[in-house]
Amino acid sequence: MELPLRSLHAERRAPNWPVAAVSGFAAGAVLMVLDLLWSSVAEGGGPWRTSHMIAPIFTGPDVAQPSNFSFSFGIVSIALAVHYVLGIAFGLVLAAIMVPLRLDSSAPKALLTGAVFGLVLYLINFHGMARAFPWLAELRGWPTIAAHLVFGVVAALLYWNLGRTARIPGAAR
């Protein structure tokens, strides 16, 4: 009796890269809105504080040191570009982790994976990267941790949901 080839070898799947990019972009938008709200309401510095902390990654540390974090089209534009490019990149990384481990097979798995991913991103961004960009240490704290958890969960759940609906009916999973 000959077994089908599929049963002998685990089926390999590739991430759905467009869905991963959209998921990261959308989760980045959620993170940005949360950050604007939290920095306006709960923290000092106003809604543009984070932009003044992110833009200097590319413009140099002088931008991170203003006496007030006022709106600047150039700074906000650079920060938005960095934020969304990183959101897309992190969405791609998340999908590359989820798919081979089949962590995209259910909503609970995606939710847990996203939360862990968000926490790891926070640690890398605000503890690891703060060595190279020390002003990022000012953004450490529970609001930033919560925002990164939300980013990871939203990106993972969107990937799970959009990837699920994007599949061809009858295709092997």
For each residue, the residues with C-beta under 8 A, 3 or more apart:
1:
2:
3: 7 8
4: 7 8
5: 8 9
6: 9 11 172
7: 3 4
8: 3 4 5
9: 5 6
10:
11: 6 172 173
12: 100
13: 99 100 173
14: 99
15: 19 20 92 95 96 98 99
16: 19 20 95 159 162 163 166
17: 20 21 92 95
18: 21 22
19: 15 16 22 23 95 158 159 162 163 166
20: 15 16 17 23 24 91 92 94 95 96 159
21: 17 18 24 25 88 91 92
22: 18 19 25 26 91 158 162
23: 19 20 26 27 91 94 95 154 155 156 158 159 162
24: 20 21 27 28 87 88 89 90 91 92 94 155
25: 21 22 28 29 84 87 88 91
26: 22 23 29 30 154 155 158
27: 23 24 30 31 87 91 150 151 152 154 155 158
28: 24 25 31 32 83 84 86 87 88 90 91 151
29: 25 26 32 33 84 87
30: 26 27 33 34 150 151 154
31: 27 28 34 35 83 87 147 148 150 151 154
32: 28 29 35 36 80 83
33: 29 30 36 37
34: 30 31 37 38 146 147 150
35: 31 32 38 39 50 147
36: 32 33 39 40 47 50
37: 33 34 40 41
38: 34 35 41 42 43 143 147
39: 35 36 42 43 45 46 47 48 49 50 143
40: 36 37 46 47
41: 37 38
42: 38 39 143
43: 38 39 49 143
44: 49
45: 39 48 49 68 69
46: 39 40 49 68 69 70
47: 36 39 40
48: 39 45 51 52 69 70 71 72 75 76
49: 39 43 44 45 46 52 53 69
50: 35 36 39 53 54 79 139
51: 48 54 55 69 72 75 76 78 79 80
52: 48 49 55 56 63 64 66 69 72 75 79
53: 49 50 56 64 135 136 138 139
54: 50 51 57 78 79 82 83
55: 51 52 58 59 63 64 74 75 76 78 79 82
56: 52 53 59 60 61 62 63 64 133 135
57: 54 82 133
58: 55 78 82
59: 55 56 62 63 75 78
60: 56 63
61: 56 64 65 133 135
62: 56 59 65
63: 52 55 56 59 60 66 75
64: 52 53 55 56 61 135
65: 61 62 135
66: 52 63 69 70
67:
68: 45 46
69: 45 46 48 49 51 52 66
70: 46 48 66
71: 48 76
72: 48 51 52 75 76
73: 76 77
74: 55 77 78
75: 48 51 52 55 59 63 72 78 79
76: 48 51 55 71 72 73 79 80
77: 73 74 80 81
78: 51 54 55 58 59 74 75 81 82
79: 50 51 52 54 55 75 76 82 83
80: 32 51 76 77 83 84
81: 77 78 84 85
82: 54 55 57 58 78 79 85 86
83: 28 31 32 54 79 80 86 87
84: 25 28 29 80 81 87 88
85: 81 82 88 89
86: 28 82 83 89 90
87: 24 25 27 28 29 31 83 84 90 91 151 155
88: 21 24 25 28 84 85 91 92
89: 24 85 86 92 93
90: 24 28 86 87 93 94 117 121 151 155
91: 20 21 22 23 24 25 27 28 87 88 94 95 155 159
92: 15 17 20 21 24 88 89 95 96
93: 89 90 96 97
94: 20 23 24 90 91 97 98 113 114 117 152 155 156 159
95: 15 16 17 19 20 23 91 92 98 99 104 159 163
96: 15 20 92 93 99 100
97: 93 94 100 101 103 113 117
98: 15 94 95 101 102 103 104 110 113 156 159 160
99: 13 14 15 95 96 102 103 104
100: 12 13 96 97
101: 97 98
102: 98 99 105 109
103: 97 98 99 109 110 113 156
104: 95 98 99 109 110 113 156 159 160 163
105: 102 109 173
106: 109 110 160
107: 110 111 157 160 161
108: 111 112
109: 102 103 104 105 106 112 113 160
110: 98 103 104 106 107 113 114 156 157 159 160
111: 107 108 114 115 153 156 157
112: 108 109 115 116
113: 94 97 98 103 104 109 110 116 117 152 156
114: 94 110 111 117 118 152 153 154 155 156 157
115: 111 112 118 119 149 152 153
116: 112 113 119 120 152
117: 90 94 97 113 114 120 121 152 155 156
118: 114 115 121 122 148 149 150 151 152 153
119: 115 116 122 123 145 148 149 152
120: 116 117 123 124
121: 90 117 118 124 125 148 151 152
122: 118 119 125 126 127 144 145 148 149
123: 119 120 126 127 128
124: 120 121 127 128 129
125: 121 122 128 129 136 148
126: 122 123 129 130 136 137 139 140 144
127: 122 123 124 130 140
128: 123 124 125 131
129: 124 125 126 132 133 136
130: 126 127 133 134 136 137 140
131: 128 134
132: 129
133: 56 57 61 129 130 136
134: 130 131 137
135: 53 56 61 64 65 138
136: 53 125 126 129 130 133 139 140
137: 126 130 134 140
138: 53 135
139: 50 53 126 136 144
140: 126 127 130 136 137 144
141: 144 145
142: 145 146
143: 38 39 42 43 146 147
144: 122 126 139 140 141 147 148
145: 119 122 141 142 148 149
146: 34 142 143 149 150
147: 31 34 35 38 143 144 150 151
148: 31 118 119 121 122 125 144 145 151 152
149: 115 118 119 122 145 146 152 153
150: 27 30 31 34 118 146 147 153 154
151: 27 28 30 31 87 90 118 121 147 148 154 155
152: 27 94 113 114 115 116 117 118 119 121 148 149 155 156
153: 111 114 115 118 149 150 156 157
154: 23 26 27 30 31 114 150 151 157 158
155: 23 24 26 27 87 90 91 94 114 117 151 152 158 159
156: 23 94 98 103 104 110 111 113 114 117 152 153 159 160
157: 107 110 111 114 153 154 160 161
158: 19 22 23 26 27 154 155 161 162
159: 16 19 20 23 91 94 95 98 104 110 155 156 162 163
160: 98 104 106 107 109 110 156 157 163 164
161: 107 157 158 164 165
162: 16 19 22 23 158 159 165 166
163: 16 19 95 104 159 160 166 167
164: 160 161 167
165: 161 162
166: 16 19 162 163
167: 163 164 171 173
168: 171
169:
170:
171: 167 168
172: 6 11
173: 11 13 105 167
